[in-house]
Amino acid sequence: MLICTGSAEIGITLRTAMTPLMTKQLADTYKKLSTAKLLDIIENRKDYQPIAIEIAKLELAGRQDIEQAKSEVRKKNDEAQKKLAEKKQRRKEASDKALKVLEYADPLIEKTPEKTIVIICTVLLLAFLFKTVTGFNLIISAFKDIANGDFTVSMFLLEYFYLPVAVFFLWKKTVTGWKMLLIWLVYQLILDCSGLYLFFKMSGIGDSFMQFMPMPDLSAILFGVVFHGGLIYFIFKPNVKALFPDKSDNKSEIEKSDA
């Protein structure tokens, strides 16, 4: 590195041959450095030419505050090591969190029932948020029409209150959440099957009628049937259902044993 003053590094480029004038200039420069800086130069000798190290040692020989400077250098190095360790720890924590997220998301990694429940809750919540954002204007219109006492409007709005509550209790692994999810899945499956029926029923209707009532999307209906039906099958698996203990069943068993 080049000779410079101030707070920047001070040294000699390894590609430059030292002349007597340069040596004198370097000695004059080193006289202006603090004892701590001179000690730092000696400690990092690999970055300097041997002549620079010798000049630093000669300059240090006439200093009286070497011990205090050594203490400052050690303190500075300890703080640097501490910051480096903290930085590595933060990187490790961030890496562990990223790996944990990937473990949840990777379909090739076998999941425990607990992790699968977390994934289901996350997917349902994201789907709910997407549906709410994209249908926000429709929701506002439904709120305005709810005063008319239309039952279909009430059923439409009920889902926007029901599903978040069901996901919350499911996340908490309560039997209430399990039952609420089952009711919602059965309701959605009925809607899917109704849509499937309408699709085949409307397939023979003329194109003129389709302008007023568009044909349901078959791929979306089939996805809904598979998704909702698959979740119903999953939550009835014994190792999954065991995550949601029914306290009333335990109470009845205790009463039977007491009798």
Contacts in CASP RR format, 6 or more apart in sequence:
PFRMAT RR
TARGET T0000
AUTHOR 0000-0000-0000
METHOD contacts of the structure
MODEL  1
MLICTGSAEIGITLRTAMTPLMTKQLADTYKKLSTAKLLDIIENRKDYQP
IAIEIAKLELAGRQDIEQAKSEVRKKNDEAQKKLAEKKQRRKEASDKALK
VLEYADPLIEKTPEKTIVIICTVLLLAFLFKTVTGFNLIISAFKDIANGD
FTVSMFLLEYFYLPVAVFFLWKKTVTGWKMLLIWLVYQLILDCSGLYLFF
KMSGIGDSFMQFMPMPDLSAILFGVVFHGGLIYFIFKPNVKALFPDKSDN
KSEIEKSDA
1 9 0 8 1.000
1 10 0 8 1.000
1 11 0 8 1.000
1 12 0 8 1.000
1 13 0 8 1.000
1 47 0 8 1.000
1 48 0 8 1.000
2 11 0 8 1.000
2 12 0 8 1.000
2 13 0 8 1.000
3 10 0 8 1.000
3 11 0 8 1.000
3 12 0 8 1.000
3 22 0 8 1.000
3 25 0 8 1.000
3 26 0 8 1.000
3 29 0 8 1.000
4 10 0 8 1.000
4 11 0 8 1.000
5 29 0 8 1.000
5 32 0 8 1.000
9 47 0 8 1.000
10 29 0 8 1.000
10 30 0 8 1.000
10 33 0 8 1.000
10 37 0 8 1.000
10 41 0 8 1.000
11 26 0 8 1.000
11 41 0 8 1.000
11 47 0 8 1.000
11 48 0 8 1.000
11 49 0 8 1.000
11 52 0 8 1.000
12 18 0 8 1.000
12 22 0 8 1.000
12 26 0 8 1.000
12 48 0 8 1.000
12 49 0 8 1.000
12 51 0 8 1.000
12 52 0 8 1.000
14 49 0 8 1.000
16 22 0 8 1.000
18 26 0 8 1.000
18 49 0 8 1.000
18 51 0 8 1.000
23 51 0 8 1.000
23 55 0 8 1.000
26 51 0 8 1.000
26 52 0 8 1.000
26 55 0 8 1.000
27 55 0 8 1.000
27 58 0 8 1.000
27 59 0 8 1.000
30 38 0 8 1.000
30 55 0 8 1.000
30 56 0 8 1.000
30 59 0 8 1.000
31 59 0 8 1.000
33 41 0 8 1.000
33 59 0 8 1.000
34 69 0 8 1.000
35 60 0 8 1.000
35 63 0 8 1.000
35 65 0 8 1.000
35 66 0 8 1.000
35 68 0 8 1.000
35 69 0 8 1.000
36 69 0 8 1.000
36 72 0 8 1.000
36 73 0 8 1.000
36 76 0 8 1.000
38 56 0 8 1.000
38 59 0 8 1.000
38 60 0 8 1.000
38 63 0 8 1.000
38 69 0 8 1.000
39 60 0 8 1.000
39 66 0 8 1.000
39 69 0 8 1.000
39 70 0 8 1.000
39 73 0 8 1.000
40 73 0 8 1.000
40 76 0 8 1.000
41 48 0 8 1.000
41 52 0 8 1.000
41 53 0 8 1.000
41 56 0 8 1.000
42 53 0 8 1.000
42 56 0 8 1.000
42 57 0 8 1.000
42 60 0 8 1.000
43 73 0 8 1.000
45 53 0 8 1.000
48 56 0 8 1.000
60 66 0 8 1.000
63 69 0 8 1.000
103 109 0 8 1.000
103 115 0 8 1.000
104 111 0 8 1.000
104 115 0 8 1.000
104 118 0 8 1.000
104 119 0 8 1.000
104 122 0 8 1.000
111 119 0 8 1.000
113 237 0 8 1.000
113 239 0 8 1.000
113 240 0 8 1.000
113 243 0 8 1.000
114 173 0 8 1.000
114 243 0 8 1.000
116 234 0 8 1.000
116 240 0 8 1.000
117 170 0 8 1.000
117 171 0 8 1.000
117 173 0 8 1.000
117 240 0 8 1.000
117 243 0 8 1.000
118 171 0 8 1.000
120 170 0 8 1.000
120 231 0 8 1.000
120 234 0 8 1.000
121 167 0 8 1.000
121 170 0 8 1.000
121 171 0 8 1.000
124 163 0 8 1.000
124 167 0 8 1.000
125 164 0 8 1.000
125 167 0 8 1.000
128 160 0 8 1.000
128 163 0 8 1.000
128 164 0 8 1.000
128 167 0 8 1.000
132 139 0 8 1.000
132 160 0 8 1.000
139 157 0 8 1.000
139 160 0 8 1.000
142 153 0 8 1.000
142 156 0 8 1.000
142 157 0 8 1.000
143 157 0 8 1.000
145 153 0 8 1.000
146 153 0 8 1.000
146 154 0 8 1.000
146 157 0 8 1.000
159 184 0 8 1.000
162 180 0 8 1.000
162 184 0 8 1.000
163 184 0 8 1.000
165 180 0 8 1.000
166 177 0 8 1.000
166 180 0 8 1.000
166 181 0 8 1.000
166 183 0 8 1.000
166 184 0 8 1.000
167 181 0 8 1.000
168 177 0 8 1.000
169 176 0 8 1.000
169 177 0 8 1.000
169 180 0 8 1.000
170 177 0 8 1.000
170 178 0 8 1.000
170 180 0 8 1.000
170 181 0 8 1.000
173 243 0 8 1.000
173 244 0 8 1.000
174 244 0 8 1.000
175 244 0 8 1.000
175 245 0 8 1.000
175 246 0 8 1.000
175 247 0 8 1.000
177 244 0 8 1.000
178 235 0 8 1.000
178 241 0 8 1.000
178 244 0 8 1.000
181 231 0 8 1.000
181 235 0 8 1.000
182 232 0 8 1.000
182 235 0 8 1.000
185 228 0 8 1.000
185 229 0 8 1.000
185 231 0 8 1.000
185 232 0 8 1.000
185 235 0 8 1.000
186 232 0 8 1.000
188 224 0 8 1.000
188 228 0 8 1.000
189 224 0 8 1.000
189 225 0 8 1.000
189 228 0 8 1.000
189 229 0 8 1.000
189 232 0 8 1.000
192 221 0 8 1.000
192 224 0 8 1.000
192 225 0 8 1.000
192 228 0 8 1.000
193 225 0 8 1.000
195 216 0 8 1.000
195 221 0 8 1.000
196 218 0 8 1.000
196 221 0 8 1.000
196 222 0 8 1.000
196 225 0 8 1.000
198 216 0 8 1.000
199 215 0 8 1.000
199 216 0 8 1.000
199 218 0 8 1.000
199 221 0 8 1.000
202 210 0 8 1.000
202 213 0 8 1.000
202 215 0 8 1.000
202 216 0 8 1.000
203 215 0 8 1.000
234 240 0 8 1.000
235 241 0 8 1.000
END
